[in-house]
Amino acid sequence: MPEVIFGGPEGRLEGRYRHGAAQNAPLALVLHPHPRHGGTMNNKVVYHLFQCFNRAGFSVLRFNFRSVGRSQGTYDGGVGEIADATAAFDWLQSHNPNAAGCWISGFSFGAWIAMQVLMRRPEIDGFVCVAPPVGLYDFAFLEPCPSSGIVIHGGSDELVPDADMHKLRERLKRQKAITVDYKVIPHASHFFEEHGDEFAATVDAYLNKRIRTYTLHN
């Protein structure tokens, strides 16, 4: 799994990249949880997402936000982290100019960043949003949501109340011309401990369903 270093707004950013087998493999960027609470690109949920995208044939990148691991800079409350994700997306696209599609994914804080990048990049045509912290961050910007995707939530999430997730689900159901799937993994916590296999199977099934829309050339 090649290590990559690329330029970000505040210096270098550290990542891991795996190239898809097809010449025009779709792209996926995976974003990690909160840097102030131990979030890194090596988080287990992030690693599962990375592997799922790879199995589905994507060229996939995960990276450390500024101040995490070998990435330079200081934590910026989300604003700088959006800029980091944008730089990572630019790097991914520059190395894959013929990609059949573009996706973004994130876990917890990374889900909040991912959805904001989604709103800024019209070429993104799919997303996997995992345990979005809707009680801690405002997701009202998702009206209208521009692309179809899936939201995955743990049924026993101790950080994100069911009532808040219900509000997000109802907001996304009102969107026109897109479909947002919603999957609850029963008994799973915010970090999906002991439910990693079920989580990965959920992502695999969704990506395999959506990847059929692309015509890939080897």
Secondary structure, DSSP 8 states (H G I E B T S, - for coil): --EEEEEETTEEEEEEEE--SSTT--EEEEE-S-GGGT--TT-HHHHHHHHHHHHTT-EEEEE--TTSTT--S---TTHHHHHHHHHHHHHHHHT-TT-S-EEEEEETHHHHHHHHHHHH-TT--EEEEES--TTTS--GGGSS--S-EEEEEETT-SSS-HHHHHHHHHHHHT-SS--EEEEEETT--TT-TT-HHHHHHHHHHHHHHHHTTS----
